[in-house]
Amino acid sequence: MSTHSNHPYHLVDYSPWPLTGAIGAMTTVSGLIQWFHQYDSSLFILGNIITLLTMYQWWRDISREGAFQGLHTFTVVLGLRWGMILFIVSEIFFFISFFWAFFHSSLSPTIELGAIWPPEGVLVFNPFQIPLLNTAILLASGVTVTWAHHSLMEGNHSQGTQGLFFTILLGIYFTILQGYEYMEAQFTMADAVYGSTFFMATGFHGLHVLIGTTFLLICLMRHINNHFSSKHHFGFEAAAWYWHFVDVVWLFLYISIYWWGG
């Protein structure tokens, strides 16, 4: 069958990965429920394995399409750019809901909270300790990912590799520090609306840092294997956009929840 087409669009082949991804997601959520109620994590682990295998093979296919098969034409890449922009916009509104809940509760604390903020008995974090260090780490990672991007555009392979490596290292360091912060917390998610909004907002941000770190790790592997050129590297650009979004959200979290709200 001829692969020639008279249009610039990419009509994808039949793929099993959306189906296996849905099965993996359903198995993971079902496993979480079983873990919560029956303290059995086997189904949850199986769901994670299915999801990870799907991710690897789906991303492998997309990398082949873009790097080797020439299917990501200018028109296709333009569509991918708009798709990533709209995805990040949806993520912004996702976090707006947490900020809305936080400001709604903090600007007008109810009688049940003692009409004060933070609520009585909640010992908050010192914003000038680990949170400030984490802020510096993410700001530094924004510099290193920009360094990697400019190196890639200039065709400097080694500096692109170094910039990506340091960004991933800083992302992992941030996650370790946030995990340590959670272990040292003097309050829990059950401690009034402060605990709920704090752990929901910072926890989902931490999840986004993990996703972004994985995104950049895949880009590093692709960069090492010469999948990117100075003019054709949208996979990396999408990861860089996502990482800058994570940085900006953290700045808002730090200023509002750790510094002002504490």
Salt bridges, closest charged atoms under 4 A:
ASP61 OD1 - ARG60 NH2 2.99
ASP61 OD1 - ARG64 NH1 3.99
GLU65 OE1 - HIS10 ND1 3.94
GLU91 OE1 - HIS208 NE2 2.26
GLU237 OE1 - ARG81 NH2 2.71
GLU237 OE2 - HIS149 NE2 3.68
